[in-house]
Amino acid sequence: MKRTVFFILMLLLLAVLTITDISCGQVFINPFGQGLSDVEQQIWFNLRLPRAITAILAGVALSLSGLMMQTLFRNPLAGPYILGVSSGAGLGVALVTMCSAFGFRAIQYSVGSFGIALAAIIGANLVLLLVMSVARKVRSNVSLLIVGMMIGSIAGALVSVVQNFANPDSLKLFIVWTLGSLSSVGWSELQVLTVIVLIGLIMSVCLIKPLNGLALGENYARGLGVKVERTRTAIVLATGLLSGGITAFCGPIAFVGVAVPHIARGILRTANHQLTVPACALVGANLLLVCDILCNLGIYTLPISTISALFGAPIIIIILTSNIKHL
């Protein structure tokens, strides 16, 4: 009964925060008001509505990515940002957006939104595959985190090399991208992003039963009939789609993927993925909407990663200081 109330409250909160996010900003706009001016209609429909939808998609995608990675690696601090997946996606975007430095200017202007997203997804998946290959040899959770951070550092170093050869215009675009923003996603980009997130979401739902098996250990999962290798591959693809797609269009958004699964499990008091998957999706969507509202309250728009770090980093500190184990 309590869990049913939780999901109802989360859905109601999602509706309230969506309306608030659309309404609030440097200029307050009532989406249900009469007689909106042409400028207000343009702001509401072409700027704030896509931004609110993007916040929901980003919250869902990053939270589910973190949940699946924590289950796959059996590590409470696993997530797209900490394990270097976001860095891998960033490297893919950097190579596409700044490839004119290496004589591929035509590619830079022809790939479009889909090409950027594809490059980010490929980069995210490559890093995940590297981390997974190391995870088979490294049993320590701490060592695995260090390996993920080092792989992310290598990807960051390669990005720096590309930046040194990039022209100023491409470099400026990439630096703005690294700050993280939901406002840069218009309706055309949102169509591509929605398809990517929906595919990843469907894959996540289909993986609920195998994830429950993996949470109990690989040997136990095999005893339940779970095909572990196939499940690992599916989790990598789903995580790469979700985190890579969001990182491509919104930039790196830190700590959401790590923090939200712990919030969901802590509230529900269970690690059953039949409950934690929808809970993570709702909590993540609400959290990103709150972050977006706070980003746009002042005169200047703040990067979304700045606000998300203020929420997520304290939770990670609590996890480390409380010695919380993976559920």
C-alpha positions as CSV (number, residue, x, y, z in Angstrom):
1,M,0.0,0.0,0.0
2,K,2.8,2.4,0.9
3,R,4.6,1.7,-2.4
4,T,1.4,2.3,-4.3
5,V,1.1,5.7,-2.6
6,F,4.7,6.4,-3.4
7,F,4.2,5.9,-7.1
8,I,1.0,7.9,-7.2
9,L,2.8,10.8,-5.4
10,M,5.7,10.6,-7.8
11,L,3.4,10.8,-10.8
12,L,1.5,13.8,-9.3
13,L,4.8,15.5,-8.5
14,L,6.0,14.9,-12.0
15,A,3.0,16.7,-13.4
16,V,3.4,19.6,-10.9
17,L,7.1,20.0,-11.6
18,T,6.6,19.8,-15.4
19,I,4.0,22.7,-15.3
20,T,6.3,24.6,-12.9
21,D,9.3,24.1,-15.2
22,I,7.4,25.4,-18.2
23,S,6.0,28.4,-16.3
24,C,9.0,29.6,-14.4
25,G,12.0,31.4,-15.8
26,Q,13.2,35.0,-16.3
27,V,9.6,35.6,-17.5
28,F,6.7,33.8,-15.8
29,I,4.3,32.3,-18.3
30,N,1.0,30.6,-17.4
31,P,0.7,27.8,-20.0
32,F,-3.1,27.6,-19.3
33,G,-3.6,31.4,-19.5
34,Q,-5.6,33.2,-22.1
35,G,-4.3,35.8,-24.5
36,L,-0.6,34.9,-24.6
37,S,1.4,37.1,-26.8
38,D,3.2,35.7,-29.8
39,V,6.6,36.0,-28.0
40,E,5.2,34.2,-25.0
41,Q,3.8,31.4,-27.2
42,Q,7.2,31.1,-28.9
43,I,9.0,30.9,-25.5
44,W,6.5,28.4,-24.1
45,F,6.3,26.1,-27.1
46,N,9.8,26.3,-28.7
47,L,12.0,26.7,-25.6
48,R,10.4,25.7,-22.4
49,L,8.3,22.7,-23.4
50,P,11.2,20.9,-25.2
51,R,13.4,21.7,-22.3
52,A,11.0,20.2,-19.8
53,I,10.5,17.0,-21.9
54,T,14.3,16.8,-22.2
55,A,14.7,17.0,-18.5
56,I,12.3,14.1,-18.0
57,L,14.0,12.0,-20.6
58,A,17.4,12.8,-19.2
59,G,16.3,11.9,-15.6
60,V,14.8,8.6,-16.7
61,A,17.8,7.6,-18.9
62,L,20.6,8.5,-16.5
63,S,18.9,6.9,-13.5
64,L,18.2,3.6,-15.3
65,S,21.8,3.6,-16.6
66,G,23.1,3.9,-13.1
67,L,20.7,1.3,-11.8
68,M,21.8,-1.3,-14.4
69,M,25.5,-0.5,-14.0
70,Q,25.3,-0.9,-10.2
71,T,23.6,-4.3,-10.7
72,L,25.9,-5.4,-13.4
73,F,29.1,-4.5,-11.6
74,R,27.6,-5.1,-8.1
75,N,29.1,-1.8,-7.1
76,P,27.1,0.9,-5.2
77,L,29.2,3.7,-6.8
78,A,28.9,2.6,-10.4
79,G,27.4,5.1,-12.8
80,P,27.8,6.7,-16.2
81,Y,29.8,9.6,-14.9
82,I,32.1,7.9,-12.4
83,L,32.9,4.8,-14.5
84,G,34.0,7.0,-17.4
85,V,31.0,6.3,-19.7
86,S,30.2,10.0,-20.0
87,S,33.9,10.7,-20.9
88,G,33.7,8.1,-23.6
89,A,30.5,9.7,-25.0
90,G,32.2,13.1,-24.8
91,L,35.2,11.8,-26.8
92,G,32.8,10.6,-29.5
93,V,31.1,14.0,-29.6
94,A,34.5,15.8,-29.6
95,L,35.7,13.7,-32.6
96,V,32.6,14.6,-34.6
97,T,32.2,18.3,-33.6
98,M,35.9,19.1,-34.0
99,C,36.9,16.7,-36.7
100,S,37.6,19.6,-39.1
101,A,40.9,19.9,-37.3
102,F,42.0,16.6,-39.1
103,G,40.7,17.6,-42.5
104,F,37.1,16.2,-42.2
105,R,35.2,19.5,-42.3
106,A,32.5,18.0,-44.6
107,I,31.7,15.4,-41.9
108,Q,31.4,18.1,-39.3
109,Y,28.5,19.8,-41.1
110,S,26.8,16.7,-42.5
111,V,26.4,14.3,-39.5
112,G,23.6,16.3,-37.9
113,S,21.9,15.3,-34.6
114,F,21.8,11.6,-35.4
115,G,25.5,11.5,-36.2
116,I,26.4,13.2,-33.0
117,A,24.2,10.9,-31.0
118,L,25.6,7.8,-32.7
119,A,29.2,9.0,-32.0
120,A,28.3,9.5,-28.3
121,I,26.7,6.1,-28.1
122,I,29.7,4.4,-29.7
123,G,32.1,6.1,-27.3
124,A,30.0,5.2,-24.3
125,N,29.8,1.6,-25.3
126,L,33.5,1.3,-26.0
127,V,34.3,2.6,-22.5
128,L,31.7,0.2,-21.0
129,L,33.3,-2.8,-22.9
130,L,36.7,-1.8,-21.6
131,V,35.4,-1.6,-18.0
132,M,33.6,-4.9,-18.3
133,S,36.7,-6.6,-19.6
134,V,38.7,-5.3,-16.7
135,A,35.9,-6.2,-14.3
136,R,36.4,-9.9,-15.1
137,K,39.9,-9.7,-13.8
138,V,39.5,-7.2,-10.9
139,R,37.2,-8.4,-8.1
140,S,37.7,-5.4,-5.8
141,N,35.0,-2.7,-6.1
142,V,37.4,0.0,-5.2
143,S,39.9,-1.1,-7.9
144,L,37.1,-1.3,-10.5
145,L,36.1,2.3,-9.7
146,I,39.7,3.4,-10.0
147,V,40.0,1.6,-13.4
148,G,36.8,3.3,-14.6
149,M,38.2,6.7,-13.5
150,M,41.5,6.0,-15.3
151,I,39.7,5.0,-18.5
152,G,37.7,8.2,-18.2
153,S,40.9,10.2,-17.7
154,I,42.4,8.6,-20.9
155,A,39.2,9.6,-22.8
156,G,39.5,13.1,-21.4
157,A,43.2,13.3,-22.4
158,L,42.3,12.4,-25.9
159,V,39.6,15.1,-26.0
160,S,42.3,17.6,-24.9
161,V,44.5,16.5,-27.8
162,V,41.6,17.1,-30.2
163,Q,40.9,20.5,-28.7
164,N,44.5,21.6,-29.3
165,F,44.0,21.1,-33.0
166,A,40.4,22.4,-33.3
167,N,39.5,25.7,-34.8
168,P,38.1,28.3,-32.4
169,D,34.4,28.0,-33.5
170,S,34.3,24.2,-33.0
171,L,36.2,24.5,-29.7
172,K,33.7,27.1,-28.4
173,L,30.8,24.8,-29.3
174,F,32.3,21.8,-27.6
175,I,33.2,23.8,-24.4
176,V,29.6,25.0,-24.2
177,W,28.5,21.4,-24.7
178,T,30.7,20.2,-21.8
179,L,28.9,22.6,-19.4
180,G,25.7,20.7,-19.8
181,S,22.4,22.2,-20.9
182,L,18.9,21.1,-21.5
183,S,18.0,24.3,-23.5
184,S,20.0,23.3,-26.6
185,V,17.6,20.5,-27.5
186,G,14.9,21.7,-30.0
187,W,12.1,19.7,-31.5
188,S,14.2,18.2,-34.2
189,E,16.9,16.9,-31.7
190,L,14.1,15.9,-29.3
191,Q,12.7,13.5,-31.9
192,V,16.0,11.6,-32.2
193,L,16.5,11.7,-28.4
194,T,13.0,10.4,-27.7
195,V,13.5,7.4,-30.0
196,I,16.9,6.6,-28.4
197,V,15.5,6.8,-24.8
198,L,12.4,4.8,-25.7
199,I,14.5,2.0,-27.1
200,G,16.7,2.0,-24.0
201,L,13.7,2.1,-21.7
202,I,12.1,-0.9,-23.5
203,M,15.4,-2.8,-23.2
204,S,15.5,-1.9,-19.4
205,V,12.0,-3.2,-18.8
206,C,12.8,-6.5,-20.7
207,L,15.9,-6.9,-18.5
208,I,14.1,-6.7,-15.2
209,K,14.1,-10.5,-14.5
210,P,17.8,-11.0,-15.6
211,L,18.8,-8.0,-13.5
212,N,17.1,-9.6,-10.4
213,G,19.1,-12.7,-11.1
214,L,22.4,-10.8,-11.5
215,A,21.8,-9.0,-8.2
216,L,22.0,-12.3,-6.4
217,G,25.2,-13.3,-8.1
218,E,26.2,-14.8,-11.5
219,N,26.1,-18.4,-10.3
220,Y,22.7,-18.0,-8.8
221,A,21.5,-16.2,-12.0
222,R,22.7,-19.1,-14.1
223,G,20.8,-21.4,-11.8
224,L,17.7,-19.4,-12.5
225,G,18.2,-19.9,-16.3
226,V,19.6,-16.4,-17.0
227,K,22.0,-16.3,-19.9
228,V,24.6,-14.1,-18.2
229,E,26.8,-13.3,-21.3
230,R,23.8,-12.3,-23.3
231,T,22.4,-10.3,-20.4
232,R,25.7,-8.4,-20.0
233,T,25.7,-7.5,-23.7
234,A,22.1,-6.3,-23.5
235,I,22.9,-4.2,-20.4
236,V,25.9,-2.6,-22.1
237,L,23.8,-1.7,-25.2
238,A,20.9,-0.3,-23.1
239,T,23.3,1.7,-20.9
240,G,25.2,3.0,-23.9
241,L,22.0,4.1,-25.6
242,L,20.6,5.8,-22.6
243,S,23.7,7.5,-21.2
244,G,25.3,8.1,-24.6
245,G,22.2,9.6,-26.1
246,I,21.6,12.0,-23.2
247,T,25.3,13.0,-23.1
248,A,25.3,13.7,-26.8
249,F,22.5,16.3,-26.7
250,C,22.7,17.6,-23.1
251,G,26.4,17.3,-22.2
252,P,27.8,15.5,-19.2
253,I,25.3,15.5,-16.3
254,A,27.1,14.3,-13.2
255,F,26.0,12.2,-10.2
256,V,22.4,11.6,-11.2
257,G,23.0,8.0,-12.4
258,V,24.8,7.2,-9.1
259,A,22.5,8.9,-6.6
260,V,19.0,8.2,-7.9
261,P,19.1,4.3,-7.6
262,H,20.1,4.7,-3.9
263,I,17.2,7.1,-3.3
264,A,14.8,4.7,-4.9
265,R,16.0,1.7,-3.1
266,G,16.1,3.6,0.2
267,I,12.5,4.7,-0.1
268,L,11.1,1.4,-1.3
269,R,13.4,-0.7,1.0
270,T,13.9,-3.3,-1.8
271,A,16.3,-4.2,-4.6
272,N,13.6,-5.8,-6.7
273,H,14.0,-4.4,-10.1
274,Q,10.2,-4.7,-10.8
275,L,9.9,-1.8,-8.4
276,T,13.2,0.0,-8.6
277,V,13.2,0.4,-12.4
278,P,9.9,2.4,-12.5
279,A,10.9,4.1,-9.2
280,C,14.3,5.2,-10.6
281,A,12.6,6.5,-13.8
282,L,10.2,8.7,-11.8
283,V,12.6,9.9,-9.2
284,G,15.2,10.7,-11.8
285,A,12.7,12.6,-14.0
286,N,11.5,14.6,-10.9
287,L,15.1,15.4,-9.8
288,L,16.1,16.7,-13.3
289,L,13.0,18.9,-13.4
290,V,13.9,20.3,-10.0
291,C,17.5,20.9,-11.2
292,D,16.2,22.6,-14.4
293,I,13.9,24.8,-12.4
294,L,16.7,26.0,-10.2
295,C,19.0,26.5,-13.2
296,N,16.6,29.0,-14.7
297,L,15.3,30.9,-11.7
298,G,17.9,33.7,-11.7
299,I,19.0,36.3,-14.2
300,Y,21.6,33.9,-15.7
301,T,21.0,30.3,-16.7
302,L,23.3,27.9,-14.8
303,P,24.7,24.7,-16.3
304,I,22.6,21.7,-15.4
305,S,25.6,19.7,-14.3
306,T,26.3,22.3,-11.6
307,I,23.0,21.9,-9.9
308,S,22.9,18.1,-10.3
309,A,26.3,17.9,-8.6
310,L,24.9,19.8,-5.6
311,F,22.3,17.1,-5.2
312,G,24.3,14.0,-6.2
313,A,27.7,14.6,-4.6
314,P,26.4,14.8,-1.0
315,I,24.6,11.4,-1.5
316,I,27.8,9.8,-2.7
317,I,29.6,11.2,0.3
318,I,26.9,9.7,2.5
319,I,27.3,6.3,0.8
320,L,31.1,6.4,1.4
321,T,30.9,7.5,5.0
322,S,28.0,5.2,5.9
323,N,29.7,2.1,4.4
324,I,26.5,1.3,2.5
325,K,26.7,-2.0,0.6
326,H,25.2,-2.7,-2.8
327,L,21.7,-4.1,-2.4
